Amino acid sequence: MINSRLAVSVHILSLIASHPDQAMSSEFIAGSVNTNPVVIRRLTGSLRQAGLLATTAGKSGAMLTKRPEDITLLMIYRAVESKDNLFSIHEHPNPVCPVGRNIQSTLDNTFMRAQRALEAELEAETLADVMHHLAQAR
């Protein structure tokens, strides 16, 4: 199952972007996401390391370092997801078995195309697009 780090991170950034003058604590954001504040702090740390958020030591809240129009979902994805490819083959298939011996090379191109398609779609959508969709849903 694909984890929810990307969706939660987009939620965090959307919330911060929609209230730029309000310092939101991790507890407040966690209430919106309906998760533990530790999860929020961990993700905001990754978003900060990626240069998407700025925080001040000893002060609650974070702010975007770029305009929502300049933050793509791919940037967010790369900030919070592991650096491994989305798809991987199970480790150590049986090399004596013809399927086990060839499964990785057989699936490599398909998985690579799927990864590129995902990244292209995420590159095409910005945080501003997400916020626009959220505003329409109200």
C-alpha positions as MATLAB code, in Angstrom:
seq = 'MINSRLAVSVHILSLIASHPDQAMSSEFIAGSVNTNPVVIRRLTGSLRQAGLLATTAGKSGAMLTKRPEDITLLMIYRAVESKDNLFSIHEHPNPVCPVGRNIQSTLDNTFMRAQRALEAELEAETLADVMHHLAQAR';
ca = [
       0.000    0.000    0.000;
       1.294    3.435   -0.880;
       1.641    5.532    2.245;
      -0.088    8.836    2.904;
       2.974   11.083    3.416;
       2.356   12.959    0.162;
      -1.338   13.558    0.844;
      -0.686   14.665    4.428;
       2.131   16.960    3.277;
      -0.116   18.586    0.668;
      -2.728   18.986    3.416;
      -0.151   20.678    5.683;
       1.060   23.057    2.972;
      -2.483   23.875    1.845;
      -3.483   24.713    5.392;
      -0.435   26.924    5.929;
      -0.867   28.615    2.531;
      -4.545   29.319    3.151;
      -3.731   31.119    6.432;
      -0.400   32.875    5.734;
      -0.729   35.313    8.644;
      -1.645   32.667   11.230;
       1.056   30.705   13.059;
      -0.319   27.169   13.232;
       1.061   24.742   15.753;
       1.682   21.117   14.879;
      -1.194   20.308   17.243;
      -3.566   22.535   15.277;
      -2.458   21.057   11.948;
      -2.688   17.539   13.395;
      -6.296   18.286   14.330;
      -7.091   19.153   10.726;
      -5.283   16.077    9.405;
      -6.642   13.931   12.254;
      -3.255   12.495   13.139;
      -0.607   12.762   15.823;
       1.386   16.045   16.050;
       4.603   13.990   15.867;
       3.644   12.963   12.323;
       3.146   16.621   11.426;
       6.492   17.655   12.948;
       8.298   14.884   11.074;
       6.764   15.890    7.742;
       7.270   19.617    8.292;
      10.917   18.827    9.033;
      11.236   17.098    5.662;
       9.434   19.957    3.923;
      11.765   22.428    5.661;
      14.849   20.452    4.574;
      13.549   20.538    0.999;
      13.264   24.318    1.173;
       9.460   24.446    0.975;
       8.834   25.640    4.545;
      10.623   27.942    6.950;
      10.342   27.760   10.711;
      11.778   29.776   13.559;
      13.290   27.999   16.564;
      11.177   28.450   19.665;
       8.261   29.880   17.716;
       5.148   27.955   16.724;
       4.175   27.830   13.071;
       5.769   27.647    9.659;
       5.551   29.630    6.455;
       5.959   28.767    2.818;
       9.266   29.757    1.256;
       7.734   29.883   -2.237;
       4.437   30.980   -3.680;
       1.866   28.161   -3.993;
       2.079   28.600   -7.782;
       5.769   27.698   -7.589;
       5.400   24.534   -5.517;
       4.605   21.443   -7.561;
       3.262   18.243   -6.108;
       6.426   16.605   -7.439;
       8.520   18.882   -5.229;
       6.417   17.839   -2.249;
       6.594   14.165   -3.250;
      10.378   14.299   -3.479;
      10.591   16.058   -0.115;
       8.688   13.426    1.841;
       8.955   10.132   -0.016;
      11.934    7.811    0.089;
      14.475    8.257   -2.645;
      13.808    4.736   -3.909;
      11.647    4.146   -6.917;
       7.940    3.812   -6.340;
       8.008    0.199   -7.487;
      10.499   -2.446   -6.536;
      10.810   -6.162   -6.923;
      10.924   -8.415   -3.897;
      14.444   -9.202   -2.794;
      16.269  -12.380   -3.667;
      14.018  -14.185   -6.118;
      15.165  -17.731   -6.826;
      17.863  -17.507   -9.551;
      17.292  -21.142  -10.525;
      13.651  -20.466  -11.387;
      13.181  -18.992  -14.894;
      10.586  -16.555  -13.546;
      12.663  -15.589  -10.506;
      15.765  -15.137  -12.651;
      14.019  -12.785  -15.113;
      11.284  -11.010  -13.188;
      13.328   -7.867  -12.403;
      14.473   -7.226  -15.969;
      10.999   -8.042  -17.272;
       9.301   -5.457  -15.055;
      12.021   -2.774  -15.010;
      10.817   -0.896  -18.127;
       7.162   -1.024  -17.109;
       7.921    0.207  -13.610;
      10.202    2.938  -14.968;
       7.450    4.191  -17.321;
       4.925    4.162  -14.479;
       7.314    6.144  -12.250;
       7.868    8.722  -15.007;
       4.107    9.024  -15.615;
       3.494    9.605  -11.906;
       6.236   12.234  -11.732;
       4.950   14.004  -14.874;
       1.447   14.201  -13.390;
       2.756   15.524  -10.067;
       4.945   18.064  -11.888;
       1.891   19.398  -13.735;
      -0.077   20.169  -10.546;
       0.838   22.938   -8.123;
      -0.142   23.721   -4.573;
      -2.112   26.662   -6.004;
      -4.095   24.203   -8.153;
      -4.915   22.146   -5.066;
      -5.982   25.256   -3.169;
      -8.183   26.306   -6.109;
      -9.905   22.891   -6.052;
     -10.358   23.179   -2.291;
     -11.953   26.617   -2.659;
     -14.394   25.249   -5.244;
     -15.345   22.394   -2.922;
     -16.502   24.745   -0.158;
];
